[in-house]
Amino acid sequence: MAILSEFGARKLLGHVEHELRECVTVAWARWVREVKPLLPACSARGRANIVWEFMVEEARRRFPNVPVSEAEGRFVLLFHQQLNVLFKKLSEDGLPRNYPTQTALEFAQQPELPGMFDFARVTVGYELNRLGTELASVSASCLDGPAVRWRFELSERPAKIAIVPSQKKQAPAKEQTKRVRRKPTAADNLRVIKGGRTDNDS
């Protein structure tokens, strides 16, 4: 199976990049708001599992018409019949936290796996700060065996749609009519006075 290039992934995910990021940020916000107050001593593993469940729930809500594979406990979205996307918590080196189990290694090497779409795989993952209190990064990455082939931060804003101004023909400007003033004559300077006479009659 050929590994998808970063350019190809950006092109395929451009219209959903922001939505994928929101799956992560909404899930983390729910953890902080709904679960953390109830489980202040929750382990990092338990927290990751809960956040993953929230990410999956958010992805189902945002992408109701996107095909899904759930073989062997994985939740994988298939975009454009070309690209598998799954969600993970990442370590500082950009690798999934459950790495390198044998199952994870097989998945990262991108061979054909039973019960899964036979397409290139991209991981949408998040990193936390050192204290584990805030999101430090939300990215899309491609694993090639034990290494990260490429990785880029997911956009925080929806993709902009280019608006092309319509080429409306402007109506021709109206020709300005030039006003010609008549040169005054001697008669124009005559002033009528009482009795019907003019100044020139005297």
Buried (B, 14 or more C-beta within 10 A) or exposed (E): EEBBEBEBBBEBBEEBBBBBBBBBBBBBEBBEEEBBEEEEEBEEEEBBEBBBBBBBBBBBEBBEEBEBBEEEEBBBBBBEEEBBBBBBBBBEEBBBBBBEEEEBEEBBBBEEBEEBBEBBBBBBBBBBEEEEEEBEBBBBBBBEEEEBBBBBEBBEEEEEEEEEEEEEEEEEEEEEEEEEEEEEEEEEEEEEEEEEEEEEEE
